[in-house]
Amino acid sequence: MTYEYILTREEGRVGVVQLNRPKALNALNKALMVELMDAMEAYDANADIGCMLVTGSAKAFAAGADIKEMANATPVDMLNNPFIDQWDRLSKISKPVVAAVSGYALGGGCELAMACDMIVASESAKFGQPEINLGIIPGAGGTQRMTLAVGKAVALDMILNGRFLSAQEAQQFGLVNRVYPNESYLEDALAFAGEIAERAPVALRLAKEAVNAVFEMPLQAGLNHERKLFYMLFSTADQKEGMDAFVNKRKADWKGH
Ligand code: DAK
């Protein structure tokens, strides 16, 4: 499959999707978002892929939604815009998704990184929700996910005041999992995603589902849900394989079912 705005490649069991609209700092237009989701859904359905890595360029993960594309929009244009539907597709991806951020992750770019499961960053990464400077507010999860990740004080500083977080600050506040040197961040991110990708696929999928339930359910309902997923894993070959491998002091050979 060839795309106009993204590049895809497989590195072992990692499906890499690289945003590739360098002249516009990877601004997220409608076509790019559709391509991104087509590629991610294809990797989600591919048993040879265990984890996805979404990345941009060294200068920009993504500088936001395409301002030029929406500058003259009416409310009804925005309502009918398939742009937002792509974010719903992203929330249905079942495999783990890591965002590897270098340079700018602003507005919708920051929201895209946060809609992934984990974020790793280069030292030069900058996270921001500067929509206030355009007379709007975040519209793809920024007010919610940023506040859940970093807390109200920092989130409001970013959203009301346009404050950018450095990679180090983002890690300190709990938005980012790892910060890597600029020279090696992509290799380091691939190694990070590669370790996840080698793990038992069904357990990975259910672990992601269980953690995400925290944001949807009261505690007791979440605990009950977790327990059912836990029981379900005892029907998999991989649970038998993982425990047998432990008992017999050998490396597990995951079957994926
Ligand atoms: N959109 C379109 N083009 C962009 C862009 C963007 N977000 N960001 C950069 N570009 C373009 C610039 O216009 C420029 O293009 P040319 O002039 O060369 O044609 C090129 O990329 C290089 O940018 P600069 O010349 O500005 O580069 P600098 O290094 O000087 O500055 C910068 C880099 C990242 C600080 C600056 O470009 C910047 O401030 N960019 C805008 C950042 C921003 O405001 N982002 C938030 C956008 S609003 C929705 C849900 C969510 C959203 C929308 C809808 N729905 C519910 C439907 C999200 C909204 C947003 O993200």
Boltz pocket constraint, residues with backbone or C-beta under 6 A from the ligand:
constraints:
  - pocket:
      binder: B
      contacts: [[A, 22], [A, 23], [A, 24], [A, 25], [A, 27], [A, 28], [A, 63], [A, 64], [A, 65], [A, 66], [A, 67], [A, 68], [A, 78], [A, 81], [A, 83], [A, 84], [A, 104], [A, 106], [A, 107], [A, 108], [A, 109], [A, 130], [A, 131], [A, 134], [A, 137], [A, 138], [A, 139], [A, 140]]
      max_distance: 6.0
